[in-house]
Amino acid sequence: MTNEERSRSQAVSQVFKALGHPSRAFIVEKLRESEHCVCELSEMIGADMSTVYYSLACDCLGGMLSGVESILHMQLDSQSAVVSSLSR
């Protein structure tokens, strides 16, 4: 791995790490819908936060999350097929 590849991989892993908590993933989902005050977000997730507004700088996370949802649906379909075949 070159230094450039290592740096890029580290940067990508930091983005995924930032989304690695259920509350953060939930916040991104809500911000995909619209801008929200932190007080609104904190009420939705039941956490105490300051009173500033957050929004997504770009919608690229929306596409990424849609891809993750597709993977989860594929896994669920696969698991359902296995369970269905076992019950025959």
C-alpha positions in Angstrom: 0.0 0.0 0.0 1.4 3.4 -0.9 1.4 6.4 1.4 -1.3 8.0 -0.7 -3.5 4.9 -0.6 -3.0 4.6 3.2 -4.0 8.2 3.7 -7.1 7.8 1.6 -8.1 4.6 3.4 -7.6 6.3 6.7 -9.7 9.2 5.7 -12.5 6.9 4.4 -12.4 4.9 7.7 -12.8 8.1 9.7 -16.0 8.9 7.8 -17.4 5.4 8.6 -16.2 5.7 12.2 -18.1 9.0 12.5 -21.3 7.2 11.4 -20.5 4.1 13.6 -23.0 5.0 16.4 -26.8 4.4 16.0 -27.5 8.0 17.2 -25.3 9.5 14.6 -26.8 7.3 11.8 -30.3 8.4 13.0 -29.2 12.0 12.9 -28.0 11.7 9.4 -31.3 10.1 8.4 -33.2 13.0 9.9 -30.9 15.6 8.3 -31.5 13.9 4.9 -35.1 14.9 5.3 -34.5 18.5 6.4 -32.5 20.9 8.6 -33.1 20.4 12.3 -32.2 22.3 15.4 -30.1 20.2 17.8 -32.8 20.6 20.4 -35.2 18.8 17.9 -32.6 16.1 17.3 -31.9 15.6 21.0 -35.6 15.3 21.7 -35.9 12.6 19.0 -33.0 10.5 20.3 -33.4 11.4 24.0 -30.0 13.0 24.5 -29.1 16.5 25.8 -27.3 18.6 23.2 -26.7 22.4 22.6 -29.1 24.6 20.7 -27.5 25.0 17.2 -28.7 23.9 13.8 -27.3 21.1 11.8 -27.7 20.2 8.1 -25.8 17.9 5.7 -23.2 19.7 3.7 -23.9 17.4 0.7 -26.3 14.7 0.0 -23.7 12.1 -0.9 -24.3 10.5 2.5 -27.9 9.9 1.4 -26.7 7.7 -1.5 -24.3 5.9 0.7 -27.0 5.1 3.3 -29.3 4.0 0.6 -26.6 1.5 -0.5 -26.3 0.3 3.1 -30.1 -0.2 3.3 -29.9 -2.2 0.0 -27.3 -4.5 1.5 -29.3 -5.0 4.7 -32.4 -5.9 2.6 -30.3 -8.4 0.6 -29.0 -10.0 3.8 -32.5 -10.2 5.2 -33.9 -11.7 2.0 -31.0 -14.2 2.0 -31.7 -15.2 5.7 -35.4 -15.5 5.0 -34.6 -17.9 2.1 -32.4 -20.0 4.3 -35.1 -20.2 7.1 -37.7 -21.0 4.5 -35.7 -23.8 3.0 -35.1 -25.3 6.5 -38.8 -25.4 7.3 -39.7 -27.4 4.2 
